[in-house]
């Protein structure tokens, strides 16, 4: 089968031929309908061993962590509750199912989750993917299997972020979304669904700001830059934002988000831009506030997002590319030419 793989440490990714996996006891073979592309995929290309090996990653592996498709084969002694041909989503992050985090519903914090599908082990940019744990398969309930992939990561990660601050989205409150890309667009929709807060989106791209307004944002301003915090305070009558969710994660976005935060507010760092914070606890952090971060989402998040999409409560705009055109799709994604989430179809 065709698969888009990183073959070696510090190596490039390429489309190549690999054997179709055969499901063993307790395993499931999934035929891929579509797999979403993510900016984080680009960061994995050329990764050195000294970074990947401590995380439990091994080479080679197939990229792609937003995977949906159909059950194509069920290994012996597999308890699944689904049949061949059923449309399913594959949970992006790995988790063991029995550690103290997993049994309390915090499976995104599982110590075994550092190597997941598409990051350290085989993901969904292929014709088939082997699923080692059936608990990672969720029925799609009538959703289009080709385009539903982004719900499993972009949709679920942003859902996890908004769920963390849901109690703060009260009438009269202000929520700021830094970055209106794939995750930020979902976050705008969740804020609209879960609360009555005014929503301000900050992004440098006019097309992304326009789409955020269409999806329910109240205002959209140009940024993120050194003027962002001042602009937000002007728009809030100097009070600042009650919630800031940073889907960028650079030095500049972190400084802007914390600088715009009201006393008692919450700042959530979600973006993987590699930034840091150089301020101090007195002048740079929110008084009586909250600063949190996390990686990925849990299985319950993904299940909830699938249900929201199935009922039409959220939209999932996508642009579809053939797997054979994967290099062009990544180039256009990196250049910011694409508005919707990108899905590759084998």
N, C-alpha and C positions, 0 to 999 in steps of 0.2 A: 504494500500500500504506500501511498504518498504521505510524507510527514515532514513538517518544518522543524528542523532540529539544530541544536547547538552541539557540535561534535566534540569539542575539547575546551579546556580552560583557556581563556583569553581568545577563543576562536569565534568565527562568524557563525551565523545561522544560515542554513540552506535547505532547500527542498530536496528530499532524497527518498529512495526506496528502502522500506524496512518490512519485516514479516508482519502479517496480521496476528495480533496476540490470540492466544487460546485460553479461555477461562478455566481455571482450576477449581478445586473445592472452595466454596464460599465466595467465588468471584463472578463477575458479570462482564460480558463484552457489550460495549455500547457503540452503535454506528453513529457517527457524528453527523448532525444535520447542519450545524453552524457553530462557530467559535468566535467570540468577541476578541478584538485586539485591544491592547492596553499600552499606555506609555511605559509602564513598568517592564513590559517585554523588552523594549529597546534598551533598558538599563541592564538587562541580564546578558545581552550579547557582549562578549569580550570580558566577562567577569573572571577574576583570577581565582585560583584554587584556595589561596589564603583567606578569601572571603567566603566562598561557597562550601568548602569542606567542613568547617566548624558548624555549619548549619545542617549538615547531613545531606548536602546535595551530592549528586554523582553525575558523571558524564558518560555517554551523551544523554540528552533528554529532549523531548519534544515540547516546544513552547505551547502556550494557550491555556488560560485558566477560566474562561467564561464559556462553558461547553454545554450544549443541549443536543439531544438526538433521540434515538430509539434503542430499546433493548434488542440486541442481535443474538445473544447467546447467554445461557445461564449454566454455570459450572455445577458439578455434582455437589449435593449436600448444602445447597445455597437456599437460605430462607429469605425470600424477597417480597412476596405479596404483590408482585407485578408479573406480567406476561411478556413474552417476546412480541415485539412490535409496539409496545407501549411507549409513548413519548415521555421523556424524562429530562430533568435538569441534573447536572453533576455539581455537587457542592465543591467550591473552589479549594478551600483550605482542608488540610489533612487534620484528623484528630483521632485519638485512640478509642474514645467512647467509655472509658472506665476510670480515668484519673479524676482527681478532686475538682478540676475545672469542668471536665465534660459532664460529670454527673450533676453539676449544679447549673448546667445550661450555658457555661462560658467556654464552649469548645473552641472558640477562636483564640483562647489563651492556652490551649493544650501545648505542653512542651514538645510534643511530636509534630507540631504544625509548621515547623520552620522549613520543612521540605514538602511542598504540595504539588498538585498537578500544574505543570507549566512552569514551576520554579523548583528545580532540583530533581523532579521525576516527571515521567511522561504526561503531557497535557493533551489538549484537544485539537491542536492544529494538525490533524491527521484524519484519515478516513475512519479509523476505529480507535477506541481507547479502552484500556483494561481498567475495570473498577474493582479494587481489592476489597472494599467494604460496602455492602449493599445499603448501609444507613446513609451513605452519601448520595443516593439517588432519590429524587423527589418527583412525583408525577406532575406533569405540566397542566393537566386539567383543561385541555382544549386550546392552550396557547400555541402559536406557531413555533414549531421546534426549530425552524431555521433562524429566527431572529430573536428568540428569547434569551440567548446566552448572556447578554450584558446584565440581566436581572440578577445573575448569580454572584457578581462581584461589584460592579459599579452601582447597581441598584441596591444590593444588600449592604455594602459598606456604608453608603450614605444613609441608608435606613437606620443602621446601628448608631450612627452619629446623631441623627435627629431624635431617635428614641431616647438617647442619653439626656437630652435637654427638653424633652416633651413637656415637663411640668412648668417650664419657664416660658412657654409660648402663649402667654396670657394676653387678653385685650390690653392695648396700650404698650405692650412690649415691642422691642425691635430685634429682629434676627438678621444677621449679616452673613451672607455666603460669599467667601472669597474664592473666586474661580468658578466659572460657569461651564466647565467642560463636562465630561461624561458623568462624573459623580455629582457635581454641583447642580446640574439640571434635575437630577432625581431629588436632591435635597430640597430644592425650591418646591417641588410638588408635595413632599412629605410635610414641610412646614405649613403649607396651605391646608393640607388634610387634617393635621393633628392639632392645630391651634389657631389662634386669632391674631398672632403677632404680625406686625408690619415687616415685610421682607425687603432687604436691600441687597442686590447682587453687585459684585465688583469684578470686572474682567476687562482686559485690554482689547478684546476682539468685539467689534461692533455686532457681528452676526450672532455671537454667543449671547451678548447682552439682549439682543432683540428676541432670541428664542426664549430666554429666561423670563422676559416680560410676558410672552405668549403663554408660558406655563404657569404663571401666577405670581411672579415677583411684582412688588408694588413700585420699586424703583431700581434702576440699574445705572451705575456710574463707572466711568473709565478708571482703570487702575490695573494691578495693584502697584502702588508706588509710595514715595515719601509723603504724598499729600492725602493719602487715603484716610488716615485716622482723623485728620482735620475735617475732611469732607463729611465723614460720618457723624462727627460731633455737631457739625453745622446742621445736618439734616435732623438730628435728634434734639435740637435745642440745647446743646452742650451736655446733655445727660449721658450720651454714649449708648452703646448697644447692650442689650441684656444677654444676647447670645452671639458669638462669632464662631463659625465653622470654617476652618482654613483647609481648603482642598488644594492648595498650592504647596505650602510647606517650605518656602525659602526663607532666608534671613529677613527679606523685606516684608513678606506676607505675615510672618510671625510678629514682627515689630508693629506692623500696621494693625493687625488684629488685636493685639494686647493694648495698643495705644488707643483703640476705639472703644474698649470695653468699659462699661459702667461698673461702679462699685457693686459687688454682689453678683456680677455677671459670670458667664461660663464661656471659656475658650476651648474649643476642641481642635486639636491638630490631627488632621487626617492625611493631608498631602505628603507625598514622599520626595519633596524637593531637596532634602538634605540640609535644611537650614537649622539654625540654632538661635538662642536668645542670650544677648549679652548684657541685659539689664540686671537690676537687683530686686529683691523682694519688696522693697518699700516703694520705689518709684516706677517699677515696670510691671508688677503683677497686680491683678485686681484686688482691691480691698474687700476682704470677706467673700472672695469669689472662688472660682474653680477653674483649674487647668487640667485637661485630660487628653490622653492620646490612646490609640489602639491600632491594631493591624487586622484588617479584614473584618469578617462578620461571623456570626454563628449560624447553625443550621436553622434555628427558629426564625432568624431574620430572613433567610432566603425563602423559607416556606411562606412567611407573611407577605413578602414582596411578590411572589408568584401569585398569591391570592389577590392582591391589589391590582396586579396587571390583568388577571383573568376577569375580574369584575369591571374593568375599564376605569378604575379609580386613578391610575397613573398611565402615562404614555411612555413608550420606549422607542423613540425615533432611531432608526438604524440605516446604514448604507451597506450594501452587500457587495462583496468581491469574491471572485473565484479563488480557491486556494492556490491555483497556478499563478495568480496575480498578486501574491502576498507581498512581494517586495515593493510593488507600486503602492499597495494599500498602506504599508508602514511609512513610506516616504510622504504620502499625503497626510497621514495622521500626524507625523512629526512636524510637518510644515504648518499645521493648523488649517488646512484647506477644507476639512470635513466637519460638518456641524453635528450630525448624529453619531451615535456609537457605531463602530465599524465591525462587521461580521464577515468572516471568511467561510466559504462554503466549499467542502471537498467535492 
